[in-house]
Amino acid sequence: MKSYNRKEEYDQVITSEIAESYSNILKGVGEDVSREGLVKTPLRASKAIQFLTQGYEKNAEEIIKSAMFEEAYSEMIIVKDIELYSLCEHHLLPFFGKAHIAYIPNKHIVGLSKIPRVVDVFARRLQVQERLTHQILNCINKTLNPQGVAIVIEAKHLCMMMRGVEKQNSLTTTSAFYGEFEKAQTRNEFLDLLNLSR
């Protein structure tokens, strides 16, 4: 029986440097990095942080351009409940939730799987939710040139839940609208379809 072996490729020099930094952090909080449970932790943490920030190495505009198609359809298209996971740049703690995105085509549509990929590109960076919201909207708007774009992100932040105010049930909602979605009727139709209160 073959053992499970996940293939991940990382720059060895960068990975070693980050691992050394994690080792120093563990020592700084009073841990013994030579004990069995922590021997490989700096290396694991180094690979994990590189995985969680891989969005820096990807181009969201190219992802959209790779699957743009001419189409006469001109009604609202919504992709909702897109799971997202990111890291707060203030504390390096996760925030996670869902993105809901809509656009109204202007002669071109994009493959539906590309919209969640765009979310991942920007979420897999050190972020604040407000900037993340606008980066996704601006990328779709610039590349696809639709009649309008709308995005709502709902997320929970561990920097609020685990530390600081320690409010476990808090939910942060951000939104951005462009073009046709700046009109109240279109925006409200989008929000109604999401079953979100206005």
N, C-alpha and C positions, 0 to 999 in steps of 0.2 A: 504493500500500500504506500503510495507516494504521499509525502508530507506536503501540507499547504505552503506555498512559497509565493508571496506577492512580489511582483517585480516593480521596484521604484528606483529611479535614477536620480542621483543628487551629485553635485560637484563635491568631491571629497575634501578639498581644501576649505571651502565655505562651511561645509557640514561639520568639519572638525573644529573650526573656529567658533561656530555657534554652540557646539556641544561643550566646549571649554567654558564659554560664558555661562551656560546653564549649570555647569559643575560649580562655578564660583558662586552663583546665586544660591544653590542648595547649601553650600558651605556657609554662606552669609546668613541663612535662616537657622543655622544650628544643626544641620543634618550631617550624617556620616556618609559620604558618597562612596565609601568602600563596602558598605553593607549590601547584602545580596539583592534586596529589592531595588536598590538605586544604582547598581553598577552600570546598567545600560540605559538608565533614565536620561542622562544628558544627550546621548545619541538619539534616542527616540524623540525627545523634545525638540531637538534640532531639526529632525526630518518633519515632525509635526508642524512646526512653525513655518517651514518652507512650503509645505502642502497648503496650509491655511492662508498663505499670502501669495499663492501662485498667480493671482490675477495680474500682478505687475508684469508678468512675462507674456500676457495675452492681449490681443488687439480686438476689442469689441466691434469696431466698425468693420473689420475684415470678416468677422463672423457673420454679420448681417449681409454683407456684400456677397458672401459665398452662396447665399440661398435667396436671392431676390428674383422675383418673377413678375413679368408684365401681366396685369389682370385688371379687367374693367370693374371689378367689385368695388363699391364705394360706401359700404355700410360699416358700422362699428364692429371691430374684431377685438375680443377680450380673451386674454389668457390670465386666469386668476389662480389663487392659491399656489403660487410658485414659492416653494420653500427656499429660504435663504439663511445662510450662516455667515457671520462676519465677526471681526474683532474690533472692539472699541479702541480707538487710538489713544485714549486718555489713560486707560488702566490695563490694556491688553487682555481684557476679559471679553468673552463672547456676547454677542447679541444675536437673536435668531427670531424668525417669524415668517411672514408671507408677504409676497408682493403681488399686486393685482395691476395688470397693465392692459391698456386699450389703445388702439389707434384706428384712424379712419384713412384707408388707403388713398393714394393719389397716383393712380396708374400702376403702382407696384405693391405687391404683398411680399411677405417674408415667410420662409418656412417656420412653422410654429415652434419647433424645438430650439430655434435660434434665440428666441426671446428669453427663455430661462437661462440659456448660455450667457447672454449679455448680462443678466442679473448676477450670475456667478463670477464673471470677470471682475466686476466692480466690488462685489461683496467679499471676494477673496483678496482684500487689501485692508490695511489699517484704515478704519472708517469712522465717520459719524453718520447717523442715519439720515440727517438732513442733506448732507453732501451726496450720499449714495443715491438718494431719491432723484436729485437733479442730474447726476451723472448718467443714470440709466435713461431718463427722459431725453436729455440732450443728445445722447448717442443715437437713439432711435430716430429722433427728429432730424438730425444732421444727415444721417446715412440713408434713411428711407424716404425722407421728405414727404411725409403724409399730410393730410389736411388737418390732422390734430393728433395729439398724444396725451394720454392721462396715466398717472401712476399713483397708487396708494400703497404704502408699506406699513404693516402692523408688526411690531417687534417687542420682545421682552429683552431687557438688558441686565446681565448678571452684575454689572457694576452698581445697579440699583437694588438688585435682589439679594446679593451675597454680602455686600458691604455698604457703606454710606447710610442711606435712609432705610435699607433693608425692607423694602416694600415688595413682597413676593407676587402680588397680583397686579402690579402696575403694567400697563400696556402703552407703548408710544406709537402714535399714528402720525405719519407725514404724508403729504400729497403734493403733486405738482401737475399743472395742466397747461397745455399749449394749443394754439390754433382754435379749432372748432370747440374744444373742450373748455375754452375760456367763456363760452356762452353758457348761461345758467341752465338752459333746457338740455343741452347735450351733456353737460357735466352731471346734472341730476339723473339723467337716464343711466349713465354709467354707474353712479353710486347706487341707484335703485337696483340695478342688475347684480350688484355686489351684495345687496341687502345690508348696506351700511347706512347708518343715520347720517343725515346731512349736517 
